[in-house]
Amino acid sequence: MKNISICIIISILSLVCVQAQTPAFPGAEGHGRYTTGGRGGTVYHVTTLEDTGLKGSLRYAVVQKGARTIVFDVAGTIFLRSTLKIANDDITIAGQTAPGQGICIAGWPVSVSANNVIIRYVRFRMGNESGTEEDALGGWGKKNIIVDHCSISWSVDECCSLYGSDNLTLQWCIISESLRTAGHEKGTHGYGGNWGGAKASYHHNLLAHHDSRAPRLGPKAGTQTREYMDLRNNVIYNWSGNGCYGGEGMKINIVNNYYKPGPATKSAATSAKVRYRIAGIGIRTESYVSKYPDFAPMKHVWGKYYVDGNVVEGYSDVTKDNWTKGIYEQIDNNSCDGLYTQVTKDTIKLDTPLETDVVTTHTATQALGRVLLYAGCSLARDEVDARIVRETEYGITTYTGSVSADAKSKPGLIDLPDDVKPEGATSAWPELSDGGVTEAELIDTDGDGIPDVWEEAHGLNKNNAADGKIVNSEGYTNLEVYMNSLVAEITENQNKVVDYTPIVTTSLETLLKNASAGDVLEVTSEVIGKELTVDKNITIKAKSGLIEPPVLEKVTFKIKNGASIALDGLILFYDRPDEEPTDSKYLISVTGEAQTIPEISFRNCEIYGYGRGAVRADDKTNIAVIGKLEVDNSVFHDMCKASPNYSVLGFAKAELSEAELTNSSFFNCSGGVFVNGGAVPLNFKMSNVTVLDCGTDADETQTGNAARASNEIIATGACTGSVYRLENCIISGFETKKVVLNDEAYIQNCLIENEVTGDLKINTRINASVISKDYDSYILTTDYFVGDEVGDSRWTLKSSETGGLISDLEQNSDMRVCVSGNRIHFAGISGNVTVDVFAINGSAVLKKTGDGESVSFELPSGFYVLRVVSGKQVNVFRVSVR
């Protein structure tokens, strides 16, 4: 008996020794890496998304005592009814065990008020509906905490303030979109987080879209004399306010972080020096200590900082020398009781880094690439994280606040969750699917946290809960081995050393200023409110690889003598369709001096909301000589609303030699589509073009400039030698408006409802009509005919199976389409169905086939035309996906 007791004691001591040296999980690094959490304890299954506090709910599991691991049998969002306080020690919350797209916790804050805590792969998206002013995820004054691969956003105070604790790690998380004006008693807030502690590590995190505290290096009173922090390989994007600052009396490594200024950072609302700030260092001042006496022990005590290898995008001097402008220049002596001196510079700078626990260290640019790929709940990113990562990568923003008075000057910084709610969605919180995981795959007969199918595949007993606690040679229980296996691929790949080339964004204004003739200027981010001059041959193009086209809002171009302009792959607008039109606004103006312009081109663009049109070339004093107009694969809509006597493409007083319009659409344009004064012979070709609802009944009695304009659908001047060709087009404009083709004209295989005039050499028009063009409900169909294909393939009834036309079709009145987030749902389908999806610019996106009564699939944000053929029934829908 004594020998057996000795053996048991030795085994227990061995296990304790192994666990003491076992990381929380493979990939756990930094000062919190040896946290044990709920290892070897009780397992609790979350089986409901309701916050009832009853067994099966997350709250029930959290409030239990003793070592415990929480696993999830459900996917989706848990809307809390009150603050969720993690108050009892020794807990692991394993979000990666949830099926499908995982778990989100919303509505109220989550606070870490316990020791020995592991949290992995959980979203914390709080919102402001509770009325509380706390952090989405926060906590201080504890020890042994590690938070890994979590996504934290939409806080009223800070998104994530885990600080003032011992042995803490926050790693591979996305901390984004704190709310600026959402009910905080201090007014505008919107802060990233307070970070620090006695041996605290923050690495490979992404902080994006915060008004300040990105992060705030903030000691708590309880740890102020022992603050020892490591900040490395983080990515900080689109900050404003004070950016990263603080560090009073702290010892900190600031190593190999990537600072990427965004639109809010670059705006006039952000101080110039904050735009290239690495950290604004300070001290506890006399006034601060008087107000907060608990901080008296560190009054006037400077910290010690090792700063090296940080990149500030766009500021090569700061990247080369982190200290001079990134640190020293950021210190405000007026805020330091006048104690910042040359001696201070020498004493605060460390020449060697502070010792830290194991952290895989990349260069700053390598870290950017790794973080973009793997940070946050990257096992199955939701659309919020996917958007944040995309915006960071390309230096763009999608949304702006709806409440703050200065919201427009701080793009990307939101006020409310509803600011980012997709059009047509009922909630800003994405719907998280279970990924089709079946109940059978989730069955855990013995309740040890490991599904039966996994136990059977790995030689465990699904009827014996005890085997879940068996420890392997590395110190992990079988339950931990299972949980770690779910994210093994991410763990293996995230720390690989892979070079990455950042996508560096430069303002379009700067690109134009520095361009040479023939340059292609690649645009990645939105441009707002610029009047730009083009004085050389330039192409302005969307950078390849973008998921969404760059948006140029209220941008206009003036073309100088000898210059050409090509716009490619862009969305350009001045007024939104539901806004009052702004008068006298053209996208491109060719006026003011005698000019020769080789070419004006629009390719793969969507253009709308310019009150007078896309091109103005009507200066009768200084007539422009223009070689060619090219329009290809583009869409123009809601144009000329302020001046319906004008045309989208206006060359009323220009000498235009060639115009070619192909594969494009014009709709809801109050003016005409094209006007030319006819000063020189024009070679005009329009093929595969759709014109709908253009040329409204404008006042034709105006004088002056208006008299030189025309809102006929097409209006050409008489000039011997001109040739006009229209092929495979659909034209259905305002009923009194004409297609005026002076001189020699050829119309082949076109459906034209309006009167055509001219010397028609060939006139093969199709006897059919456009029977529905209701853009409010996004439905378009055409009459059915037998013959060659007509017009833009988006609008035709060409069979996607045979390549021929479908005859004797009828519209399916029961078929419906709805958009929820990025998912398209069709209902009312009978039998087999084929769905062809086209971008609004005409390019084919994808083809889907299915059967049964419903079909659904996902699309990136944008405008689409969907042609649905089921048997002998067809519908064509135009949808907007946000």
N, C-alpha and C positions, 0 to 999 in steps of 0.2 A: 504494500500500500504506500509506503514511504517513497519507494522508487517511482511508482506511478505518479504520485503528487509532485515529485521533483521534475518528472518529464513534462507534466502539464504546466508547471510554473515556467520551465525553460521555454516551452512552446509559446506561452503567452508573452514572455519577455521578448522572444524572437519576433513575434507578430508586431508588438509595440515598436520594436526597433526598426522593422521594415516599414511600418506605416509612417514613422517619424521622418523617413527619408523618401517617401513616395510622393511625387507631385499630386496635386488635386486631381489631375487628369493629364494624359499626354498633351503637350502643348501649353500647359500651365507654366507661366514664367513670372519673373519679378518677385517682389518681396512677399506677395501673398501666395506663392506657388505651392507651399506645403500645407495649405488649408485642407482639412479632412472632411469638413461638412458633415453629411449624415452617414458616412461610411460605416457599414456593418449594422445599421439601425433598422428601424421599422420602415416599411414601404407603404405609402399612401397613393392611391389611384385617384386622379381627378376625372370624374365621369360626367360632369355637367359644366356648362358655361354660366350657370346661374350663381350669383353670389349670395347663397342662402345661409352659409355657415354650417350647413348640415353635412353629414358624411358624404363624400363624393365631390364636395366643392373644394376649390382651392383654399378658401379661408379656413375651412375645417382642418385641412392638412397643415397649414402654416401655424396655427395656434397650438398644435399639439406640442408636448414636451418630449425631450429625449432625442437621441440621434435619429434622423428620419430623412428619407429620400422621397421626393414627390415626383411621380411620373404622370403622364397625361394620356388618357384614352380618347380625348376629343380634340378637335381643332376649331379655332375661331377666336372671337373676342369676348373676354370676360369683363363686363361693365360693372365695376365695383359700386357698392352702395355707401361705402365709407372708406376712410384710409385703411390700407392693409399694412399692418405693422408686424414686421418679423421680429418678435421680441424674445423668442426662446432659442437658445444656442443649438449648434450642431445640426445644420439643415443643408440639404442639397435640393435645389429646384432645377430639374432636368427638362428644360423646354424642348430639347431635341427629341424627346420621346413622343411628342405629339405627332399625330399623323399629318400627312399632307403639308399644308403651308404653315402649320404650327399655331402658336398661341400669342395673343395680345392681351395685355391688361390695360384697361381704360377707365376713365371717369373720375378716379380719385388717386391720390399719391400712394406710392409704396415706399415705406421707410425701413431701413436696415438698422435695427436696434438690438442686435444679437451678435455674439461672437461665433466664429467658425462657420462661415456662410459661403456656399458655392451657388452661384446663379449662372445658368448657361442658356443661350438661345431662347430668350424671352423678349417680346416687345413690350415696352412701356410707353403708351401714347395717351397721356392723361386727358388733355382738353381742359376747358374752363367751365363746364356745365355745373360742377359741384360748388363753385363759388369759393373754393379754398385757394390760398396763395402759395402753396408749397411746391416742392420739386416733384417731377415725375418719378424719379428714383433718387433717394437721398439717405444720408445717415452719417453719423460720426460718433466718436468716443468709444469705439469697440476695437476688436483685434481679430486678425486672421479672416480676411474677406477677399474673395476673388469673384469678379464679374466678367464673364467671357461671352463674346459674340451676342451681345444684346443690342436692341435698337430702341433708342430713347428719344422721345420728341413731345412737342405740344404741351410744354409746361407753362404755368403762369409765373413761377419764380425761375429757378434754374432747371434745366433739363436733368442734369445728373451732377449732384453734389455729394460725392462720397469722399470724405476727408476727415482729418483730425483723428484718425485711427492708427493702430499699429499693424504692420504687416498686411498691407493692402495692395491689391492689383486690380486695375481696370484695363482690360485688353480686348482688342479686336471688336470694338463697339462702334456703332453709329449714333452720334448725339446731334440731333438736327432740329431745326425749326422751332425754337422756343417762341412763345407767343408774346408779341410786343405790347399790345393794348388789349388786354383780356380780363381786366378787373383787378389788377394789382393796386394796392392802396397808394403806391408811389407813382402811379401813372404808367408811362411806357417802360417796359422791362425787357423781356426777351433775351435772357442770358443763358450761356452755355453751361457753366458749372464752376463750383469752387473745388479746387484739387489741392491735396497736400496730405501730410501725415508723417508719423514717425516710422520711416521705412515704407514709403508708398511708391508704387510703380504705375505709370500710365503709358502704355505703348500700343502702337498700331491701331489707334482710334481715329475716327473721322468726325471732326466738329464742323458743321456746316450751317450757315444762315443764322447767326446769332448777333444781336445788337451789341453785346459786350460779354465780358467774362468768357473768353474763348481761348483758354480757360483763365479764370482768376486764380492765381497762385496764392492760396489763402490759408494761413495757419489758424487753427483753432486755439483757444486759450489753453486747453488741456495738453496740447502737444507743442506749444510755441517754442519751448526751449529745446525740443528734440526733433524739430522738423527736418526731414531727410528724404528728399523726393527725387525720383528719376522720371524725366519726361523725354521720351524718345520715339522716333518713327511714327509720330502722329501726323495727320493731315488736317490742316485748318483752312477752311474755305469760306469766303464771303462774309467776313466779320465787319463790324462797324464799332462805334463807341470807343471803348478803350482797348478792344482786342484782347490780347494776352497781357496781363499785368499783375502786380502785387509782389509776392515773394518776400515780405518783410521779415528779416531775420532768419530766413530759411537757408538750408543747404540744398542746392538743386543742380542736377545735371539737365541741361537742355541740349539734346543731341539728335542730329539727323532728322529733324522735323521738316515737313514741307508746308510752307505757307503759300497759299494760292489766293491772291486778291480777287474778289468777285465784283460784280456790278455795284453792290452796295459799298464795298471797300473803296472802289474807284470814284464814287460820286463825291460831289462837293460837300455832302453831309458828313463825310468822314474826314477827320483831320489828316493833313498831308503826311505827317510823320507816322501816323498810326498805320498808314497803308503799307509801310515797309517795316513795321515793328516786329521784333522777335519777342521781346518782353519789356514792359515798362516797370522797372524795378523801383521799389520805394522802401520807406521805413515807418515804424510806428511813431507818430509825431506827438508833440505835447498836447495838441488839441484832441487828437484821437484818444490818447490815454485818459485825458480828463473826462471824455464822454464814455469810454469803455475801460474802466480801471483794471479789469482782469488782465489787460495786456501790458500793464506797467513793467513786468520783468523784462520785456524786450523793447522798451522805449529807446529810440535812437541807436538801436543795434542793427548794423548792416549785415546782410546775409553773405553767403559765399556761393559763387556760381561757376560751373563749368559749362561753357557755351561753345559748341563746335559743330560743323557739318550741316548746319541748317540752310535750307534753300528758301529764298523769298522770290517767287516767280516774278519776273519783270524787273528785278533790281539786282543786276549782276554784281554791283559793288557791295551790296549787303550780303549776298551769297558768298562772295570771296572773303569778306571780312565781317563776320557776324557782330563784332563788338562795337565798332566805331559808330555806325548809324543804327544798328539793330538793338543795341543795349545802351551804350553811353548817351547817345543823343536823345534817347527816350526818357531819361531821368530828369524830372522837373525839380530843380533846386528849391523853388518856392513851395513845393509840396513836401520838402524834406527838412524843414526848419533851417534852411541854409547850410546844411551839413555836407553837401555834396562837393567834394574837392578833388584835387589831383591825387591826394593820398587815398581817397575813397576808391578811385579807379583802380589803384594798385592793389588794394586790400580785398575788394570784392571778387576779383578775377582769379579763378583757379587755373593753374597750368596743367593739372592732371585731373581726370574725372574722379568723382566720388565712387567708392566701391558700391556695387549693386549686385543683387542676385541675378541669376541667369536670365538674360533676355537676348534672343536672337536679334542682332542688329544689322539692318540694311542701310545702305546709303539713303539719303532723303528721297531721291527719285525712284529707287527700287521700292522703298516703302510706299510711295504713292501708288505704284502699280499693284503691289500686294494688297493694300488696303482697299483699293477700288474693287478688287476681285473677291475679297474674302471677309471684309468687316461686316458687322451687324449679323442679323439672323440670315446668314448667307446659305444655310441649308436649303431654304426656299424663300428667296426674297419676295416681299410683297411689293405692290406697285409704288408705295411711298419710298422705300429704300432704293428701288430701282431708279426712280426719278432723281433722288438725291445723289446717287452715284453718277448718273448720267450728267447732271448739272455740274457736279464737281469736275468730272473728267473734261468737259468741254467749256468750262468757265461760263456757264449760262444760268439763267433763272427762268422759272416758269410762272410763278405766282408773285403777287404783291399784296400787302396788307389792305384791309377794307375799312379800317377804323382810324389808324394813326393819321394825323394831319399831314405828316411828311412821308407818307407811305411811298409815293412815287419816286422819291429820291433815294429810297432804300430797297431796290428790287430784291426779291427773294426772302425778305424778312416779313413774315406774316403776322397777322393779329389774332386770327381765329382758325380753328380747324376747318371751318366752312370755306375759308379762303382757298383751300386746296381740294375741295370736294369736286370730284369729276361731274361734268354735266350729265344730268339724268340720274345720278346716284342719290340715294336717300340718306347717305351718311358719308362723312369724310373718312371714316375707318373702313379700310378695304374688307371685303368679304374674304375670309380665309377658308379655303376648301380643305376637305379631308383627303384630297388626292385620290379618291376612289378606294382607299384602304377599307377592306371588308371587316365585319365583326369577327370573322374567323381568324383573321390575321392578328387581332388584338387580344384574343382570349389568353388569359393568364390564370390557369387553373389553380395554381398554388399561391397566387398572390404575391410572388416574390419580386414583381416588377419586370420580369422577363417574359415576353410572349411565348406561348407553347411552341410555336413554329421555330423560334430561335433556339429554344432549349433542345428540341428534338434534333435540330441541325448540328448542334454543338455537343451532343452527348450528355446533356443534363436531364434531370428527372422533372418533368412538368408537374408531377404530383408531390414534390418534396421542396418546400420553401427554403429548407436549410441550405440547399446547394447554392442559392443566390448569395449567401454570405461567405462562401468559401473563398479564401484569399489565394491568389496565384503568386508565383515567384517574384513578380514585380510589385506586389503589395496591393493589388486591386482585387476587390470582390468580383465574383462572376456578374453581379448586377452592374458594376462599373464597367467591366469589360464589354458587356452588351451596350450600355449607354455610349461608351466611347467609340464603339464600332460604327455607330450611326453617323458619326461625323469624322471618321478616320481619314477619308479622302481630303477633306478640308484641312485637317490637322497636318497631314503629310505635306500638302502643297503650299500652305500659307507661308512657311518659313524658308522656302527655297529661294536661293539668290538668283533672281532673274532681272536683267537690265530692262528698264522701261524708259520710253521716250515720251515725256509729257506733251500734251496738246496745249501749247502756249497761245493764249488769246491776245490779240492786239486790236485796238480800236480801228474801225473802218476808216475813220478820219486820218489816223496815222498811216495806215496802209496806203491810202490814196496819196498822201503827201510824199511818201518815200518810194512810191512805185516808179518803175521804168516802163516805157512803151512795150506792150505785149505781155505784161505781167498778168498772171491769174491770181487774184486776191481771194484767199479762202476765208470764209466767214464761219464762225462757230457759235457766236452768241448773238443775242438780240441787240438791235440798235434802235434808239428812240430819239425822235425829234432833232434830226440833223439835216441841214441844208448843205449838200456836198457838191463840190466842183470837180468835174472830170476834164483834165486837160491833155490826156494822152489815150492811146488805145488800151483799154482795160477790160478784163473780164472779172466780174464779182460773182463768186461761186460759193455754194455751200460746201464745206469740207466733207470729203467722202467719209462714209462710216457713221454719220450722224443718224440717230434713230428718228429725229424730227427735224424738219427744215428750220434754219434760222429765220427769225421774224424781224423785219425792218418796219418799225412803226413810225408814221409821220416823218418819213425820210423822203427827201426830194433831191434830184440831181440836175445840175446845170452843165450842159455840154459845151465846151470851148472849141474854137476853130481847130480842125485837124484831128479831133479826138473821136474815138468810137467807144461804145459801151455795150457790154453783153451781161445780162443778168441771168443767172443759172441756178436753179434749185432752191429758190428763196420764196418766202411768203412776205409780201409787201402790202401794207395797207395804211390809209390815212385815218379814215373814220370807220367805225364798226357799222354794220348794216342797220343796227337799231339806234344809231346816233344821228343828230342833226348834221347834215353835210356842211363841210367847210368850203367856202367859195374860193375860186381861183387857185385850186391846188392841182398841179400836175405832178406826176412821178418824174418825168423827164422833160426839160425845157430846152429848146434850141432857139434862142432869141437874143436880141441885143446887139448883134454885130454880124457882118457878112461872114458866113461860115461854110466850110466844106466838111461834111461829116461822112466818113466812109461807110459806117454801118451802125445800126441800132438793133439789138437782138434781145429777145426774151425766150429763154429755154427752161422748161421744167419748173415754171413759176406759178404761184397763185397770187393774183393782184386784185385788190378791191378797195373801195372807199375813197378814191381820189375824185374830188368834186367836179373837176373838169376833164379828167381823162389820164391816160397813161403817157401820151406823147403830145407835146405842143410844139409845132413848127409852123407858125402862122404870122411871122413878122413880115408885113408887106414892104417895109423899108429896107430891111436887111434879110433878103431872101436866102434861106439855107439851101445848099446843094447837098443832097443826101444820096449816097450810093445805094444802100439796101436797107430794108426793114425785114427782119426775120422774126417770126413767132412760131415756136414749136413746142408741142406737148405742154401747153400752159392753159390756165383758166383765168378769165377776167369776169368779175361780177360786181354788181352794185356800184357801178361807175357813173360819173357825170350827173350825179343827183342834184348838185348845186347849179349846174349849167346844162340842162338837157338839150340845148341847141348845139352842143359840142359833141365830138366823137371820141371814142376810147383811143383810137389811133388817129391823131389829127395832123394832117400835112396840107392844110388848106392853102398856105402860101409858101410851099416848099417845092423844090425841084427834085422829086423822088424818082429814081430810075427803076428800082426793082422792089417788089414786095412779095414775100412768100409766107403764107399762113398755113400751118399744117397741124393736124392732130390736136386741136385746141377747142375750147368752148368759151362762149360769151353768153352770159345770162343776167337778167335783171339790170341792164344798163340803160339808164334814162336817155342817154345820147345814142348816136349811131355807133357802128363798129369801126368804120374806116372812112376817112375823107381825104381826097387828094385834089389839089388845085389844077392839075393838068398842064403845068408849065412846060414839061418835057415829056417825051414818050415814056410810058410806064409799062413794064412787064409785070403783070399781077397774076399770082396764082394762089388759090385757096383750095386746099384739099383736106378731107376728113375733118371738117370744122362744123361745130354745132353752134347755132345762134338762136337763142330763145329769149323772148320778152325784151327786146332791145328796140330803141327808137320810139320812145313814148310820144304822146301828142303834145310836143313842146310848142311854145309861142314862136311862130316863124315870121313875126313882123318886126323883130328887133333890128337895131342898126349897129354900126360900128363893128367891133370884133364879132359880135353874134351873127352879123350878116355874112361874115366870111366863113362861119361854121355851118355845119349841117347835121341834122340828126336823122337823115335817111340812113337806112341800115348800112348800105354801102353807097358812097357818093363819089364819083370820079369826074374830073374835068375832061373836056374834049381836047384831045391832042392826037393828031395823025401819027400813026405808028405804034400807038398803045395796043396791047393785047391783054385780054382778061380771060382767065381760065378758072372755072369752079368745078371741082370734081368731088363726088361722094360727100356732099354736104347736106346738112339739115338746117333750114332757115325758117324761123317762125317768129317774126317780129311784130311790132304794133301794126294793126291792120291797114292803116293808111300810108305806111312808109314803104319805100321802094328799095330795090336793088338797082342802082343806076350804073350801068356799064357802058360808057361812051366808047365809040369805036369798036374794034373787032373783039367779039366775045364768044366764048365756048362754055356751054353748060352741059356737063356730062354726069348722068346718074345722080341727080340731086333732088331732094325733096324741099321745094321752096314754096311757101304759102303766100309770099308777098309778090307784088307786081315787079317784073323785071323789064328794064328798058335797055336798048343798045342794039348794035348790029350783030345779031345772034347768028353766028355761022353754024354752030351746033347747039341744039336745045333738046337734050334727052332728059326731060324732067319726069319724075315718078308721080303718078297720080295717087297720092295718099296724103294723109294729114296727121299732124301731131295732135293727139286727142287728150293728153293730160300733161301738164307741166306745173304742178303745184309744189313749189319749192318750200312752202311752209311745212308741208307734210312729207317732203323729200321723196315724192313719188314721180316717176316719169315713165310713160309708155308711148309707143308709136303704133299707128295702124299697121296692119299686116299686108304684105304684098309679096308677089313672086317676082324674082329678078335678081339682079346683082346686089351685092352688099351695099348698103347706104351708110355713109358718114362714119362718124366716130364710133368705134366698136363698143363703147360703153352704152350707147343708146339703141343699138340694133338688136334684132332678134336672131342673130346668127347662132346656129347650134354649136355648142362647145364640144360636142361629141363627133359630129360628122363634118364640120366646117361649112356645111350648106345652110340655107335659110330654113327656118321652121315655118311651115304654112298652117293655116287653120288653127292658130293658137287662140286661147282665151285667157283673160286675166283671172287669177284666183282670188276672189273677194274674201276668202277666209284666211288667206296667208297674212301673217303679221310679223313685224320685226321690231325688236326693242334692244336698246343698248344699256348695259349695266357695267359701269366702269369701262374696262377694255374688252368686255365680252359681248359678242353679238348673239342674240337669240332669235331663231325663227320658230314660229308656231303655225299651226293650221296647214301643215304639209301632208300631202297624201302620196304614198308610194316613194319611189326613188327620186332623189333630188340632186341637182348639180348647181353649185353656187360659184359664179365667177366674180372675183373681187377686183375692182379697178381703183387705183388712186384717182383723185379728182383731176390730176393732170393727164390721165389717160393710160398710164402704164399699168400692165397687169400685175397684181400683187400676189394672188394665190387662187387656187381652185379647191373647193371642198365638195365631196360627195357624201351622201348618206341616205338613210331610209327611215321609215317610221313617221311619226307626227311632228318631231321637232329636231332641230339641228342647232348647235352653238359652237362658237370658236372665238379666239381672241385676236385682236388687231392692235397695233401701236396707235397712239393718238394721231388723229388726222381726219380728213374728209374722204369718203369712199362712195363708189357706186357699186351696188350689189345686184347682179342679174341672176335671178333664181328660176330655173326651169325644172318643172316636175311634170313628167308625162307631156300632155299637150297644154299645160298651164304655165304662164310666165308672169313674173313680176320684176320690176326694176325699182330699186330703192336707193335713195341718196341718204347717207347717214353721217353723223358727226361723232367721232370717238374722242373723248377728252381724257 
